[in-house]
Amino acid sequence: MKKTGLYILGGIILVIVLLFGSFIGSYNKLQVMDETVTSSWAQVENQLQRRNDLIPNLVNTVKGYAGHEKEIFTNIAESRSKLAGAVKAGNIGDVNKANAEFSGALSRLLAIAENYPDLKANQNFIALQDELAGTENRIAVARKDYNETVKSLNAKIRTFPTVIIANLAGIKAREYFEVEEAAKEAPDVKF
């Protein structure tokens, strides 16, 4: 009879240890996934900042050729400032909106080059345009990587029993970095 009681007690202890180990494993996995999402977002911010840093050089190069296009330069400065503020605040929805506005203003700036053949041939402009194209590609890759990590985390915290552990750990679903509807349309360029 004593042996049976020890076996039952041992079984109960084993089940508790297994459950506790599973809880710890799931908790640690969620923490790693949450950090991965944070790191991926930092890469998006990094690429947005890189683009922000290139714009003044591009604007100054274009200004030399198209000084009378003041409205476009003003729009670039305003939208660049909004994007920097949104990135600093860390609100993904605001970053999405500000990024769409900034991309539209940037497209209008690049469209100016079509009216200035000398500008299109300027080596500084060509180099900056190439850098900007590379940066836009980096932003797209960083945004894709971020959205993939968000997808993994969000899917994980919606499954049982991980949802319980996520709630206990305070890990919430993250927001995707999506393209604003306005950014899906071609920009309206007026000369």
Backbone hydrogen bonds, N-H to C=O, Kabsch-Sander energy under -0.5 kcal/mol:
donor,donor_aa,acceptor,acceptor_aa,energy
5,G,1,M,-1.8
6,L,2,K,-2.0
7,Y,3,K,-2.4
8,I,4,T,-2.4
9,L,5,G,-2.6
10,G,6,L,-3.0
11,G,7,Y,-2.6
12,I,8,I,-2.5
13,I,9,L,-2.5
14,L,10,G,-2.5
15,V,11,G,-2.4
16,I,12,I,-2.4
17,V,13,I,-2.7
18,L,14,L,-2.6
19,L,15,V,-2.7
20,F,16,I,-2.8
21,G,17,V,-2.7
22,S,18,L,-2.6
23,F,19,L,-2.5
24,I,20,F,-2.6
25,G,21,G,-2.6
26,S,22,S,-2.6
27,Y,23,F,-2.7
28,N,24,I,-2.7
29,K,25,G,-2.3
30,L,26,S,-2.4
31,Q,27,Y,-2.1
32,V,28,N,-2.3
33,M,29,K,-2.5
34,D,30,L,-2.6
35,E,31,Q,-2.2
36,T,32,V,-2.2
37,V,33,M,-2.1
38,T,34,D,-2.1
39,S,35,E,-2.7
40,S,36,T,-2.6
41,W,37,V,-2.3
42,A,38,T,-1.9
43,Q,39,S,-1.5
44,V,40,S,-1.7
45,E,41,W,-2.7
46,N,42,A,-2.4
47,Q,43,Q,-2.2
48,L,44,V,-2.5
49,Q,45,E,-2.5
50,R,46,N,-2.1
51,R,47,Q,-2.2
52,N,48,L,-2.4
53,D,49,Q,-2.3
54,L,50,R,-1.4
55,I,51,R,-1.6
58,L,54,L,-1.9
59,V,55,I,-3.3
60,N,56,P,-2.5
61,T,57,N,-1.9
62,V,58,L,-2.4
63,K,59,V,-2.8
64,G,60,N,-1.2
65,Y,61,T,-0.5
65,Y,62,V,-1.4
66,A,62,V,-2.8
69,E,66,A,-1.9
70,K,68,H,-1.0
72,I,69,E,-0.6
73,F,69,E,-1.4
74,T,70,K,-2.4
75,N,71,E,-2.5
76,I,72,I,-2.5
77,A,73,F,-2.2
78,E,74,T,-2.6
79,S,75,N,-2.8
80,R,76,I,-2.5
81,S,77,A,-2.0
82,K,78,E,-2.4
83,L,79,S,-2.3
84,A,80,R,-2.3
85,G,81,S,-2.3
86,A,82,K,-2.5
87,V,83,L,-2.7
88,K,84,A,-2.2
89,A,85,G,-2.1
90,G,86,A,-1.6
91,N,86,A,-0.8
92,I,90,G,-0.8
95,V,91,N,-2.3
96,N,92,I,-2.7
97,K,93,G,-2.1
98,A,94,D,-2.8
99,N,95,V,-2.8
100,A,96,N,-2.0
101,E,97,K,-2.1
102,F,98,A,-2.5
103,S,99,N,-2.7
104,G,100,A,-2.0
105,A,101,E,-2.1
106,L,102,F,-2.6
107,S,103,S,-2.3
108,R,104,G,-1.9
109,L,105,A,-1.9
110,L,106,L,-2.5
111,A,107,S,-1.9
112,I,108,R,-1.0
112,I,109,L,-0.8
113,A,109,L,-0.6
113,A,110,L,-0.8
114,E,111,A,-1.2
115,N,112,I,-1.9
116,Y,113,A,-1.2
119,L,116,Y,-0.5
120,K,116,Y,-1.9
121,A,117,P,-1.1
122,N,118,D,-0.6
122,N,119,L,-1.1
126,I,122,N,-2.5
127,A,123,Q,-2.7
128,L,124,N,-2.6
129,Q,125,F,-2.7
130,D,126,I,-2.3
131,E,127,A,-2.4
132,L,128,L,-2.7
133,A,129,Q,-2.4
134,G,130,D,-2.4
135,T,131,E,-2.4
136,E,132,L,-2.7
137,N,133,A,-1.9
138,R,134,G,-2.2
139,I,135,T,-2.7
140,A,136,E,-2.2
141,V,137,N,-2.3
142,A,138,R,-2.9
143,R,139,I,-2.9
144,K,140,A,-2.2
145,D,141,V,-2.8
146,Y,142,A,-2.5
147,N,143,R,-2.6
148,E,144,K,-2.2
149,T,145,D,-2.1
150,V,146,Y,-2.4
151,K,147,N,-2.4
152,S,148,E,-2.2
153,L,149,T,-2.4
154,N,150,V,-3.2
155,A,151,K,-2.4
156,K,152,S,-2.2
157,I,153,L,-2.6
158,R,154,N,-0.6
158,R,155,A,-0.7
159,T,156,K,-1.2
163,V,159,T,-2.6
164,I,161,P,-1.1
165,I,161,P,-1.4
166,A,162,T,-3.1
167,N,163,V,-2.1
168,L,164,I,-2.3
169,A,165,I,-2.4
170,G,166,A,-1.0
171,I,166,A,-2.3
172,K,170,G,-0.6
178,E,176,Y,-1.0
183,A,180,E,-0.8
184,K,180,E,-0.7
184,K,181,E,-1.1
185,E,182,A,-0.9
189,V,187,P,-0.8
190,K,188,D,-0.6
